[in-house]
Amino acid sequence: MHGLHPHLMDSALLYLPDLGKRLVKLSTPILVTTRRYGNGGIAPWKMTARTLSQRGNAVVPASVGDAMAGRRVEHKRSYGAVALLAALANGQANQAVGNVTSGAPMADLGYVKYQGIANTTVGINYFRGIQYAASPSGSLRWQKPRPIEASNNFKAGKVYNATQIAPACYNSQPKSTYTDPTNVNAFPHTPYGQSEDCLILDVLAPCHPMSTSLPVVVQIHGGGYTQGNAQSYPGDALVNASNGGIIYVSMQYRLGIFGFLGGAEIADNGVQNAGLLDQRSALDWVQRNIRAFGGDPAKVTIWGGSAGGGSVTAQLIAGGAYDEPPFSAAIAEYPWWQQFLNQSEQEMQFNTALRLSNCSSVTCLRSIDTTALAALSQGVENSTYPTAGDGYGVYYFGPVVDGKFIKELPSIAFSKGHFYDVPLLVDHDAYEGYIFSNMTQTNQVEETTDARALFPFAGPAFFSRLYQLYPASDYNSTFYQRQTWFGDYIINCPTYIMATNAVDRNTNSSAVFKLTFAAGSQLHGATSNFLASNITGFPSANNATLAQIMASYWISFATTYDPNPARAASAPFWPSYVSNGAGSAAVGESVGFDTLAVTYTTIGPAADPDVGAKCDFFYAHQYQVQN
């Protein structure tokens, strides 16, 4: 998010004018090939009704379509409404199915013993709702998370139940169409409830592990730093597909005002970026305790999509990357690089919180009721849009440069080599800006007004160059012009920045991989239905063959730091981003910037579509687009 839940966007309800608002399902065979090709597929705005129906270019899987058939998303900041509709469908299905055995798995962490639950049908031992830090409430609001071992709340000899899905951290969302958005109970964020005492993680371990020290995948959920929970990106199918080869951990962290309130008073009397510090605390917990579940702390891959991908970025640059990281590889899916509010914008955010709460200090904010603070989080979201730092398609809460955990903007950190030297995989989908663009815009005047809210520190020359690079004549509507440059600036170009700098700076320049994904809905998060499922067989994916191939790449990367050695037999070779080295290739050979490109019909290597003047423009104006 970005970041909406990464699991949600391929389940988004999409308005298709060509089809008279019809909703259809996609079911298209995938032809595997290693042929080189450009950006395959047909751009949605060039599709006719006939080609759409032939390709089945739709976006409502049965799980969502059955519950939501006939409903159309309101396109006033529609990404928020999309998130809620998809979250409802997602939340109803996140319990793994199968025969639950009474032979309960146990994990002894030294300071506590946990009893999980075994599902023999899918071959997974589940440990749910494990606390990694103390409740960040009261005086601990906007403070560093306190490791749970220090709480001394566990009784010696007692076995604690870890079989129930825990409440989410309090969610909020951008201003949208809800009748009473200031009421935190006006819509169901999750079916499991919400709590301030939410710093938990789930561990999914195979019932029959292939070794006693397995590689570990740690999922950081997306949701625009305001939404999501440990169930947002189910790892059941991935663990099952690994045949006993990996352990999957999913965490929760403070969201919205709880995790990302800015301002000098917060910095002076606590910490900024509390949500990012929660993530780091969870990773530290994994280092200390994952052996009790059969995991190897020396082989931990962090993985996140959207705001989860932005979070992976933050963990890669944390503290200037001067110490040893609590992970050994990273997957940043469609990384959401929204603006980091500068100091004046943070003060405006903090003062808005004080005004709406009738408080005069952070001490007062720490004293108010939890549900009142949750309502305040939503109230701050509602009261700002559109203002500087809160334009259409972005989220008002999120990471900031605090000089401590985040020392500089991500693009600056990557350009200086201030990031951890670990194997890296990045990806993005074909139309990343679609669900974050306003369909009501019909001309460039409206588009520029919108853009000025997004980029309040950009001058006339910036916008002139923007429209030179994205001329209206290249698009059949203002909407598609806007969704193209928005997707480039906030996701596509960040993958280019990360990959190119990782190749230049990492010890092993071949351990960098990039994917461009134009299958499924092709929208933000389209890969998720091919990787995340709570049921074996990826029922939410519209092509089981592609899902198996994608899962094999991910499992291979988690176990070998390369998507190739353990990939499925039918999966094409995935070249590293600079496969031969720009200075060593013979005439006619690749000189690098290779991606694996997936379309409706093909899978194979292709040149990186993000190389060129557009991403160079956004990179050159990083202070304007990231502040």
Sequence and secondary structure as in RCSB ss.txt:
>XXXX:A:sequence
MHGLHPHLMDSALLYLPDLGKRLVKLSTPILVTTRRYGNGGIAPWKMTARTLSQRGNAVVPASVGDAMAGRRVEH
KRSYGAVALLAALANGQANQAVGNVTSGAPMADLGYVKYQGIANTTVGINYFRGIQYAASPSGSLRWQKPRPIEA
SNNFKAGKVYNATQIAPACYNSQPKSTYTDPTNVNAFPHTPYGQSEDCLILDVLAPCHPMSTSLPVVVQIHGGGY
TQGNAQSYPGDALVNASNGGIIYVSMQYRLGIFGFLGGAEIADNGVQNAGLLDQRSALDWVQRNIRAFGGDPAKV
TIWGGSAGGGSVTAQLIAGGAYDEPPFSAAIAEYPWWQQFLNQSEQEMQFNTALRLSNCSSVTCLRSIDTTALAA
LSQGVENSTYPTAGDGYGVYYFGPVVDGKFIKELPSIAFSKGHFYDVPLLVDHDAYEGYIFSNMTQTNQVEETTD
ARALFPFAGPAFFSRLYQLYPASDYNSTFYQRQTWFGDYIINCPTYIMATNAVDRNTNSSAVFKLTFAAGSQLHG
ATSNFLASNITGFPSANNATLAQIMASYWISFATTYDPNPARAASAPFWPSYVSNGAGSAAVGESVGFDTLAVTY
TTIGPAADPDVGAKCDFFYAHQYQVQN
>XXXX:A:secstr
   S TTTGGG     GGGTT                SS S  GGG  HHHHHHHT     HHHHHHHTT     
TTHHHHHHHHHHHHHHTT S  S EES   EEE SS EEE EEETTTTEEEEEEEESB    GGGTTS   BGGG
G  S TT EEE  S   B      S S S TT TTSS S TT B S   EEEEEEESS SSSSEEEEEEE  STT
TS  TTSS  HHHHHHTTS  EEEEE    HHHHH  SHHHHHTS S HHHHHHHHHHHHHHHHGGGGTEEEEEE
EEEEETHHHHHHHHHHHGGGS S  S SEEEEES        HHHHHHHHHHHHHHHT SSHHHHHHS HHHHHH
HHHHHHHHH SBTTB TT  SS     SSSS S HHHHHHHT S    EEEEEETBTTGGGS TT  SHHHHHHH
HHHH TT  HHHHHHHHHHS GGGSSSHHHHHHHHHHIIIIIHHHHHHHHHHHHHSSSTTSEEEEEE STT BTT
GGGGGT  SSTT TTSS HHHHHHHHHHHHHHHHHSSSSTT  TTS     TTSS TTT  TTS  S EEEEE S
S EEEEE TT SHHHHHHHHTHHHH  
